Amino acid sequence: MLFSIQGPLAVFGLAALGAAQAQTLDEVVISASRQEQRSFDVPAAIQAVDQDVIDRAGPRINLSESLNRVPGITVLNRQNYAQDLQLSIRGSGARSAFGIRGARLIVDGIPATMPDGQAQASTISLPSAARIEVLRGPMALLYGNSSAGVVQVFTADGPARPEVRATADVGSNGMLRLGAQAAGQQGRVNYVLDYSDLRTDGWRDNSAARRRHLNAKLRTDIDERTRLTLVANVFDQPESGDPLGLTRAQMQANPRQADARSTEYRAGKEVSQSQLGLVLNHRPDADSELMARVYYGQRDLDNRLSIPLSAQQPATSAGGIVDLDRSYSGLGLSYGSGVALGLGRLRYTVGLDLEQMSERRRGYVNDLGARGELKRDEDDTARSAGLYAQGEWAINERWSAVAGLRANRVRFTVRDHFIVPGNPDDSGGTRFRATNPVLGLTRHFGDGTNVYFNVGRGFETPTLAEIAYRSGGSGPNLGLRAARAMHAELGLKTRLSETQRLDVALFHIASRDEIVVASSSGGRSIYANAGRTRRSGIEVAYSAQLSPEWQAHVALSTLNARFADGSVVPRGNRIPGTMARSLFADLAWQPKAWPGFSAALEAVHFGRMAVDDLNSDWTSSATVFNLRLGWEQRLGGWKLREYLRIDNLADKSYVGSVIANDGNRRFFEPAPGRQWAVGFSAGYAF
């Protein structure tokens, strides 16, 4: 047992409540309690997608393929590998112009979120993933800074019989992904080694990309009570063009075009990252477990921005090319055990997280794609320390309670080395502190229904990238404050029958000092605090085995995300990038007469989004349909798999994501029309 470390519904009618293909009604999760337990028993909003779902959702390139079936989380594909996906949980993170904010990403126990709260999803290896968990609500606050939710990815264990596998995926826009994997068990050693190579021309102009990814997990059972896991990840993205957003006029004229400055300045990014981690689990006795983890990584980035040459000339300009060398590391310790009380039983966990990130950031003039003179040179650091305790009290058969507390300390420092006439020494630092409590109570109605209520307090610091610029001068925006929020959640989990499960969660989040985009232009965003905001909504997940051949799943989310006090943004305006409603539904068929064959029809509904704080323009809502077909065959030791997937069957034109508050009004990132992908894999077990 391992700890974790850290459209409308009427489109289909009742018959289209979708399918959770190969997704069990009682999947095992560990994100909330840091111990393995059935998701039904977790007193929080949590869902998981397993390996079969990930494999059937597409070519396993982006989290957006499979996480759209989880309520409460929105993962939008920008069609821009230079800027990563736009991921938000309950509206938190929708402001991000690049990377992921508002959620913690964890892969095999190692944080993919930096200590300042910034995360990258592109480094996650989906071909070797066994499970993805999504935790939302107050329980996620115990993971620290920027925890409106937690997304955890777990690499599969090697099978008992060693096997090798080769995969190939081909699709629209010159997409080609080739992969190879070796996995198995040799004595006490379990191993998984996965390599993939992706190339695509991109749907839009100047959006071609190339990725190479190596993911490895090596686990050894030192003895019956002690397990050591080594995880290694190497990611190389030598090419990724940035087509930028489009104005409404540009989008209507040609949604596949790139803005002229994108090609003029060769906007794009090259990035490489390598990481190594060790996780040790030891069980002193049957009721206790001790965990220790340590990791180290390096990330190198070269990012060409489309800032006009004239805007790069002032002494206070940071230029138009970002050269970033980053190292990061961390240490985690936790201990969990259980004790009998006079009334019921208490299971508790205490832990410590230490994280640090250091980066050398240089800026150069982007001379139409060529590196010009130096304009910025500084050392940035972020350090985070978190101490937490969490207890679950099983009072009796009817009642249980949970309580937790996390104390966080985050410190940023900037040491400026670029001091010239007109550009003074901008060195400085800032600190953030927060103590976040969480309380919850669950009423158990037999084995088939749980009703829970949780409340907690959280915080979200700005990132180093968000404090990088300030309006009207040089140097970092060290006056930017951390956002504070109160989260409340009321949930129901019930088994409607042996083959049907329903999860419902109602939530309300009241924030102050919300961090918003004050302006965004030429790849550079300036952030500000915007007073109070309110986010509330309902999340519904329904899964069913309708018959031996038909499966069903639906994920419905509503979100009312608005500015509340009018101090900076007009009161009542919708937070840009958030959707009032979203829906995923699919209906899957596995006929007994055709063993190994499966088919499914999906419906995905996107609500409209405001493009800026003033709500000066909106995207339109859209409903798209997707079709997937799959075949599997077993021939002796061979396992073969083929699939065909067509997304956006009706070739509908719509906006896939927005760049909030873009200063050039290039808000819109169009979604592609009809897309196709076919894939083949062949595995052999020895």
ZAPA-705780 format. One record per residue (C-alpha): x, y, z; residue in three letters. Coordinates in pm, whole numbers, padded with zeros to 5 digits, always signed. Last residue first. Layout:
N
XYZALA/...
// end
This chain:
686
+00717-01378-02251PHE/+00428-01139-02304ALA/+00414-00972-02646TYR/+00246-00640-02717GLY/+00133-00489-03046ALA/-00025-00148-03065SER/-00209+00027-03347PHE/-00363+00369-03371GLY/-00590+00574-03591VAL/-00666+00943-03547ALA/-00917+01179-03701TRP/-01005+01545-03669GLN/-01313+01742-03780ARG/-01268+02112-03714GLY/-00999+02245-03486PRO/-01062+02472-03187ALA/-00992+02843-03221PRO/-00775+03028-02969GLU/-00942+03367-02923PHE/-00837+03661-02708PHE/-00620+03853-02951ARG/-00762+04177-02815ARG/-00414+04333-02836ASN/-00395+04369-02456GLY/-00504+04008-02398ASP/-00737+04013-02098ASN/-00780+03634-02076ALA/-00633+03426-02356ILE/-00931+03213-02459VAL/-00994+02845-02526SER/-01146+02607-02784GLY/-01345+02859-02984VAL/-01597+02703-03221TYR/-01643+02579-03577SER/-01828+02247-03603LYS/-01697+01972-03830ASP/-02005+01756-03755ALA/-01792+01467-03629LEU/-01591+01685-03393ASN/-01347+01407-03306ASP/-01305+01090-03509ILE/-01124+00797-03344ARG/-01019+00465-03492LEU/-00857+00202-03276TYR/-00637-00104-03300GLU/-00505-00340-03033ARG/-00298-00656-03052LEU/-00199-00880-02762LYS/+00053-01152-02844TRP/+00152-01440-02615GLY/-00081-01678-02795GLY/-00290-01465-03028LEU/-00504-01217-02839ARG/-00708-00961-03033GLN/-00846-00616-02949GLU/-01056-00380-03159TRP/-01168-00023-03096GLY/-01407+00230-03244LEU/-01443+00592-03128ARG/-01686+00861-03233LEU/-01697+01223-03117ASN/-01980+01475-03107PHE/-01952+01848-03047VAL/-02169+02092-02856THR/-02077+02461-02855ALA/-02135+02773-02650SER/-02027+03098-02814SER/-01721+03293-02705THR/-01775+03624-02535TRP/-01674+03987-02571ASP/-01641+04297-02353SER/-01679+04095-02032ASN/-01489+04374-01853LEU/-01266+04114-01688ASP/-01174+03969-02025ASP/-01266+03697-02276VAL/-01597+03584-02127ALA/-01666+03216-02190MET/-01958+03025-02343ARG/-02041+02676-02226GLY/-01875+02372-02379PHE/-02075+02054-02445HIS/-01912+01722-02524VAL/-02113+01432-02669ALA/-01948+01094-02713GLU/-02044+00792-02923LEU/-01881+00462-02836ALA/-01775+00140-03004ALA/-01609-00176-02881SER/-01480-00496-03044PHE/-01275-00760-02861GLY/-01542-01028-02880PRO/-01796-00963-03157TRP/-02116-01149-03059ALA/-02079-01030-02701LYS/-02119-00674-02822PRO/-01925-00405-02637GLN/-02122-00081-02674TRP/-02043+00257-02522ALA/-02260+00564-02463LEU/-02081+00887-02391ASP/-02150+01205-02205ALA/-01935+01506-02117PHE/-02098+01828-02012LEU/-01998+02183-01934SER/-02179+02472-01773ARG/-02127+02838-01681ALA/-01780+02822-01834MET/-01477+03008-01700THR/-01213+03177-01918GLY/-01290+03525-01791PRO/-01439+03563-01441ILE/-01797+03674-01499ARG/-01886+04032-01415ASN/-02116+04073-01115GLY/-01932+04369-00966ARG/-01727+04566-01215PRO/-01355+04481-01177VAL/-01120+04662-00938VAL/-01326+04738-00628SER/-01649+04601-00779GLY/-01720+04370-00485ASP/-01809+04021-00608ALA/-01630+03926-00927PHE/-01805+03622-01070ARG/-01779+03246-01119ALA/-02113+03062-01146ASN/-02011+02710-01242LEU/-02216+02411-01357THR/-02065+02070-01421SER/-02204+01750-01575LEU/-02012+01425-01613ALA/-02204+01136-01766VAL/-02125+00764-01789HIS/-02292+00460-01942ALA/-02215+00103-02038GLN/-02396-00128-02279TRP/-02327-00493-02360GLU/-02404-00674-02034PRO/-02675-00416-01968SER/-02692-00059-01839LEU/-02360-00084-01659GLN/-02380+00257-01500ALA/-02183+00566-01410SER/-02315+00908-01311TYR/-02100+01208-01213ALA/-02264+01537-01117VAL/-02097+01863-01019GLU/-02287+02168-00896ILE/-02166+02525-00875GLY/-02030+02819-00683SER/-01751+03069-00736ARG/-01743+03410-00570ARG/-01477+03678-00609THR/-01339+03950-00383ARG/-01078+04218-00450GLY/-00888+04213-00777ALA/-00520+04165-00704ASN/-00301+04244-01004ALA/-00109+04066-01279TYR/+00101+04181-01575ILE/+00128+03944-01871SER/+00397+03932-02139ARG/+00360+03719-02454GLY/+00318+04024-02675GLY/+00039+04170-02465SER/-00146+04078-02149SER/-00291+04329-01905SER/-00428+04327-01550ALA/-00453+03946-01546VAL/-00614+03842-01221VAL/-00505+03728-00875ILE/-00803+03710-00638GLU/-00733+03930-00337ASP/-01033+03779-00159ARG/-01201+03450-00236SER/-01538+03290-00152ALA/-01574+02935-00284ILE/-01909+02752-00284HIS/-01963+02387-00367PHE/-02235+02133-00443LEU/-02120+01778-00515ALA/-02319+01488-00663VAL/-02192+01133-00720ASP/-02423+00864-00864LEU/-02344+00495-00904ARG/-02519+00225-01103GLN/-02444-00145-01147THR/-02527-00286-00803GLU/-02811-00035-00780SER/-02854+00338-00716LEU/-02524+00331-00535ARG/-02496+00667-00365THR/-02243+00942-00312LYS/-02371+01281-00198LEU/-02169+01594-00139GLY/-02177+01932+00031LEU/-01867+02148-00019GLU/-01737+02470+00135ALA/-01418+02654+00042HIS/-01296+02978+00199MET/-01033+03161-00006ALA/-00720+03369+00020ARG/-00527+03510-00278ALA/-00161+03590-00220ALA/-00057+03952-00259ARG/+00126+04126-00545LEU/+00351+04396-00399GLY/+00665+04227-00528LEU/+00583+04313-00890ASN/+00929+04242-01025PRO/+01162+04496-01181GLY/+01124+04779-01426SER/+00854+05040-01440GLY/+00503+05148-01535GLY/+00315+04824-01470SER/+00498+04545-01303ARG/+00664+04241-01449TYR/+00801+03911-01315ALA/+00545+03872-01033ILE/+00332+03636-01241GLU/+00629+03435-01370ALA/+00755+03385-01015LEU/+00410+03257-00927THR/+00143+03445-00734PRO/+00047+03278-00409THR/-00272+03079-00365GLU/-00439+03027-00029PHE/-00685+02790+00131GLY/-00947+02769+00406ARG/-01167+02469+00461GLY/-01521+02334+00483VAL/-01646+01983+00422ASN/-01993+01826+00427PHE/-02065+01460+00355TYR/-02357+01236+00258VAL/-02282+00868+00202ASN/-02518+00610+00050THR/-02505+00237-00025GLY/-02341+00060+00266ASP/-02589+00186+00525GLY/-02673+00553+00534PHE/-02336+00695+00633HIS/-02331+01058+00749ARG/-01997+01232+00688THR/-01844+01532+00864LEU/-01559+01755+00750GLY/-01312+02011+00877LEU/-01012+02170+00700VAL/-00766+02423+00846PRO/-00516+02628+00643ASN/-00235+02821+00805THR/-00084+03068+00561ALA/+00237+03259+00511ARG/+00376+03444+00211PHE/+00715+03608+00176ARG/+00866+03865-00058THR/+01202+03943-00209GLY/+01416+04207-00369GLY/+01664+04289-00640SER/+01560+04550-00895ASP/+01897+04724-00926ASP/+01831+05017-01156PRO/+01754+05016-01529ASN/+01792+05365-01679GLY/+02171+05343-01678PRO/+02262+04975-01640VAL/+02211+04708-01374ILE/+02142+04360-01508PHE/+02248+04127-01224HIS/+01919+04140-01030ASP/+01873+03900-00740ARG/+01506+03804-00697VAL/+01381+03621-00389THR/+01052+03442-00329PHE/+00948+03276+00000ARG/+00660+03039+00075VAL/+00561+02920+00423ARG/+00267+02688+00475ASN/+00097+02546+00786ALA/-00152+02269+00711ARG/-00437+02152+00933LEU/-00674+01861+00895GLY/-00999+01724+01027ALA/-01219+01436+00918VAL/-01535+01296+01071ALA/-01734+00974+01058SER/-02094+00890+01141TRP/-02343+00610+01094ARG/-02144+00292+01156GLU/-01958+00453+01444ASN/-01709+00733+01508ILE/-01467+00653+01226ALA/-01233+00946+01289TRP/-01010+01056+01004GLU/-00711+01269+01097GLY/-00480+01497+00899GLN/-00166+01679+01002ALA/+00044+01910+00787TYR/+00375+02095+00776LEU/+00458+02280+00455GLY/+00778+02454+00352ALA/+00824+02636+00022SER/+01121+02801-00141ARG/+01122+03006-00460ALA/+01438+03144-00617THR/+01513+03385-00899ASP/+01858+03478-01028ASP/+01867+03771-01271GLU/+01982+03890-01612ASP/+01763+04100-01842ARG/+01815+04298-02162LYS/+02107+04118-02332LEU/+02152+04213-02696GLU/+02002+04019-02985GLY/+01895+03660-03037ARG/+01748+03606-03384ALA/+01375+03547-03441GLY/+01293+03890-03583LEU/+01546+04053-03351ASP/+01413+03916-03023ASN/+01613+04125-02776VAL/+01742+03913-02494TYR/+01617+03818-02148GLY/+01798+03605-01895ARG/+01654+03405-01608ARG/+01874+03186-01390ARG/+01642+02963-01192GLU/+01626+02817-00844SER/+01337+02608-00713MET/+01286+02470-00364GLN/+01049+02228-00193GLU/+01012+02097+00163LEU/+00704+01893+00255ASP/+00643+01759+00608LEU/+00388+01506+00723GLY/+00140+01382+00979VAL/-00126+01120+00907THR/-00405+00997+01133TYR/-00657+00713+01148ARG/-00886+00731+01451LEU/-01119+00451+01560ARG/-01464+00445+01716GLY/-01569+00576+02058LEU/-01325+00502+02338GLY/-01058+00539+02076LEU/-00863+00279+01882ALA/-00549+00403+01710VAL/-00440+00414+01348GLY/-00115+00509+01181SER/+00039+00742+00927GLY/+00383+00894+00897TYR/+00497+01140+00635SER/+00822+01281+00500LEU/+00882+01478+00182GLY/+01192+01632+00030LEU/+01225+01851-00273GLY/+01431+01966-00565SER/+01436+02218-00846TYR/+01684+02343-01103SER/+01598+02599-01367ARG/+01780+02752-01663ASP/+01564+03008-01846LEU/+01636+03206-02160ASP/+01342+03433-02243VAL/+01354+03611-02579ILE/+01163+03936-02638GLY/+01352+04186-02426GLY/+01320+04258-02054ALA/+01243+04625-02122SER/+01352+04878-01858THR/+01623+05026-02079ALA/+01369+05093-02352PRO/+01434+04909-02684GLN/+01211+04602-02662GLN/+00886+04788-02736ALA/+01025+04915-03068SER/+01125+04562-03164LEU/+00765+04444-03135PRO/+00709+04168-02877ILE/+00630+03831-03035SER/+00798+03616-02774LEU/+01074+03360-02832ARG/+01105+03112-02543ASN/+01419+02912-02467ASP/+01373+02677-02173LEU/+01594+02449-01968ASP/+01452+02240-01684ARG/+01644+02044-01420GLN/+01517+01800-01162GLY/+01575+01658-00816TYR/+01366+01432-00595TYR/+01336+01297-00241VAL/+01063+01091-00085ARG/+01005+00937+00258ALA/+00702+00740+00372MET/+00627+00564+00700LEU/+00328+00337+00739GLU/+00138+00211+01039SER/-00149-00027+01112ASP/+00007-00363+01017ALA/+00342-00278+01171ASP/+00659-00081+01095PRO/+00540-00048+00735ARG/+00802+00120+00516HIS/+00762+00315+00196ASN/+01057+00480+00024LEU/+01014+00708-00276VAL/+01311+00812-00491LEU/+01303+01076-00764GLY/+01488+01175-01080LEU/+01396+01450-01325GLN/+01498+01573-01667SER/+01353+01865-01860GLN/+01396+02011-02206SER/+01226+02309-02365VAL/+01218+02488-02698GLU/+00951+02754-02741LYS/+00778+02954-03009GLY/+00733+03288-03175ALA/+00938+03318-03494ARG/+00931+03699-03466TYR/+00765+03761-03803GLU/+00580+03426-03788THR/+00395+03503-03467SER/+00382+03874-03545ARG/+00150+03803-03839ALA/-00103+03629-03615ASP/-00130+03263-03701ALA/-00397+03141-03938GLN/-00620+02839-03883ARG/-00928+03041-03779PRO/-00935+03226-04114ASN/-01150+03536-04170ALA/-01375+03485-03866GLN/-01075+03424-03644MET/-00893+03730-03773GLN/-01198+03951-03715ALA/-01245+03812-03362ARG/-00883+03881-03282THR/-00655+03582-03282LEU/-00436+03422-03018GLY/-00072+03339-03068LEU/+00057+03091-03333PRO/+00331+02968-03095ASP/+00557+02711-03258GLY/+00686+02412-03066SER/+01019+02249-03149GLU/+01296+02084-02947PRO/+01055+01942-02688GLN/+01262+01702-02477ASP/+01136+01524-02166PHE/+01332+01283-01946VAL/+01158+01118-01649ASN/+01297+00894-01380ALA/+01114+00721-01095VAL/+01282+00502-00835LEU/+01063+00311-00594THR/+01179+00149-00268LEU/+00952-00087-00073ARG/+00982-00202+00287THR/+00760-00433+00489ARG/+00801-00770+00319GLU/+01164-00698+00239ASP/+01358-00475+00003ILE/+01067-00488-00239ASP/+01205-00317-00548THR/+01039-00069-00779ARG/+01180+00080-01099LEU/+00976+00338-01288LYS/+01087+00489-01618ALA/+00953+00759-01849ASN/+01127+00875-02166LEU/+00961+01144-02379HIS/+01041+01302-02711ARG/+00830+01587-02842ARG/+00811+01774-03173ARG/+00574+02058-03253ALA/+00420+02248-03544ALA/+00200+02542-03444SER/+00325+02808-03687ASN/+00001+02800-03888ASP/-00285+02628-03710ARG/-00375+02259-03690TRP/-00025+02154-03596GLY/+00244+01994-03815ASP/+00278+01716-03558THR/+00556+01493-03432ARG/+00556+01277-03122LEU/+00820+01033-02999ASP/+00748+00795-02712SER/+00957+00589-02472TYR/+00840+00375-02179ASP/+01037+00167-01927LEU/+00841-00008-01652VAL/+01007-00222-01386TYR/+00933-00450-01091ASN/+01228-00595-00900VAL/+01176-00857-00630ARG/+01237-01145-00867GLY/+01212-01006-01217GLN/+00877-00843-01285GLN/+00771-00682-01610GLY/+00772-00387-01844ALA/+00922-00282-02176ALA/+00760-00005-02378GLN/+00794+00144-02725ALA/+00621+00442-02883GLY/+00566+00620-03210LEU/+00340+00925-03239ARG/+00263+01078-03577LEU/+00039+01379-03631MET/+00066+01526-03981GLY/-00229+01758-03936ASN/-00479+01477-03878SER/-00378+01145-03730GLY/-00133+00859-03695VAL/-00065+00663-03376ASP/+00194+00385-03350ALA/+00263+00154-03057THR/+00522-00112-02970ALA/+00500-00335-02665ARG/+00733-00559-02467VAL/+00634-00797-02192GLU/+00770-00952-01875PRO/+00516-01179-01702ARG/+00399-01051-01362ALA/+00301-00721-01521PRO/+00504-00400-01465GLY/+00335-00141-01249ASP/+00152+00141-01421ALA/+00260+00502-01375THR/+00033+00701-01145PHE/-00093+01049-01227VAL/-00234+01277-00957GLN/-00441+01588-01023VAL/-00514+01790-00708VAL/-00772+02062-00667GLY/-00830+02421-00563ALA/-00481+02369-00428SER/-00260+02665-00516SER/-00026+02642-00218ASN/-00071+02347+00014GLY/-00173+01984-00031TYR/-00412+02011+00263LEU/-00627+02241+00048LEU/-00728+01938-00162ALA/-00966+01827+00115MET/-01157+02154+00073PRO/-01272+02083-00285GLY/-01154+01882-00578ARG/-00954+01560-00619LEU/-00878+01431-00969VAL/-00709+01092-01000GLU/-00531+00960-01309ILE/-00457+00590-01338ARG/-00225+00339-01504ALA/-00008+00586-01696ALA/+00258+00441-01931SER/+00122+00593-02253PRO/+00030+00913-02060LEU/+00381+01041-01989SER/+00339+01373-01807ILE/+00596+01635-01913THR/+00339+01842-02102SER/+00135+01907-01787ALA/+00346+02196-01658GLN/+00288+02349-01317ALA/+00320+02688-01145GLN/+00235+02711-00773GLY/+00550+02889-00644ASP/+00688+02564-00502PRO/+00676+02405-00849MET/+00391+02177-00950THR/+00500+01846-01102ALA/+00523+01712-00748PRO/+00673+01360-00717ILE/+00448+01086-00575GLY/+00423+00902-00905ASP/+00325+01224-01082VAL/+00171+01509-00882ILE/-00003+01816-01024LEU/-00141+02069-00777ARG/-00414+02300-00901ALA/-00476+02674-00928GLY/-00232+02738-01209ARG/-00119+02541-01515ILE/+00116+02653-01791GLY/+00052+02957-02008PHE/-00194+03249-02014ALA/-00344+03131-01686SER/-00669+03306-01596ARG/-00871+02983-01589ALA/-00657+02857-01300GLY/-00937+02833-01043SER/-01277+02802-01210GLY/-01383+02491-01019ARG/-01061+02326-01131ILE/-00882+02486-01427SER/-00649+02349-01691LEU/-00541+02540-02001GLN/-00302+02308-02182LEU/+00057+02392-02273ASP/+00180+02731-02404GLN/+00433+02625-02668ALA/+00229+02317-02757TYR/-00047+02539-02895ASN/-00369+02381-03014GLN/-00506+02545-02695ARG/-00640+02214-02565ASN/-00879+02293-02282LEU/-00890+02094-01958VAL/-01187+02188-01740THR/-01223+02014-01405ILE/-01539+02005-01196GLY/-01678+01689-01351PRO/-01443+01420-01486VAL/-01512+01294-01842ARG/-01309+01582-01992ASN/-01009+01428-01815LEU/-00937+01173-02091SER/-00824+01361-02403GLU/-00753+01692-02228SER/-00464+01528-02042LEU/-00268+01543-02368ASN/-00073+01300-02590ILE/-00238+00966-02524ARG/-00340+00897-02887PRO/-00708+00918-02796GLY/-00959+00843-02519ALA/-00941+00465-02556ARG/-00599+00428-02392ASP/-00682+00666-02107ILE/-01011+00483-02038VAL/-00835+00147-02037ASP/-00565+00282-01805GLN/-00802+00410-01541ASP/-00987+00735-01489VAL/-01037+00854-01133ALA/-01294+01066-00955GLN/-01289+01265-00633ILE/-01532+01501-00462ALA/-01467+01446-00091ALA/-01554+01219+00201PRO/-01370+00921+00044VAL/-01566+00598+00094ASP/-01696+00578-00263PHE/-01343+00640-00393SER/-01239+00314-00234ARG/-00935+00347-00012GLN/-00558+00355-00042GLU/-00392+00602+00190GLN/-00304+00969+00148ARG/-00658+01048+00269SER/-00765+01254-00033ALA/-00538+01144-00319SER/-00541+00769-00249ILE/-00792+00623-00493VAL/-00931+00274-00556VAL/-01209+00250-00814GLU/-01553+00152-00694ASP/-01784+00192-00995LEU/-01521+00053-01227THR/-01408+00232-01544GLN/-01380-00013-01834ALA/-01560+00234-02058GLN/-01727+00492-01842ALA/-02014+00528-02079ALA/-02251+00806-02162GLY/-02586+00914-02016LEU/-02708+00905-02371ALA/-03031+00711-02319ALA/-03165+00981-02089LEU/-03168+01240-02363GLY/-02880+01267-02603PHE/-02860+01641-02656VAL/-03097+01690-02363ALA/-02799+01712-02133LEU/-02696+02047-02278PRO/-02475+02111-02553GLY/+00147+01501-00197GLN/+00277+01237-00181ILE/+00031+00962-00231SER/+00095+00685+00015PHE/+00152+00332-00107LEU/+00000+00000+00000MET/
// end
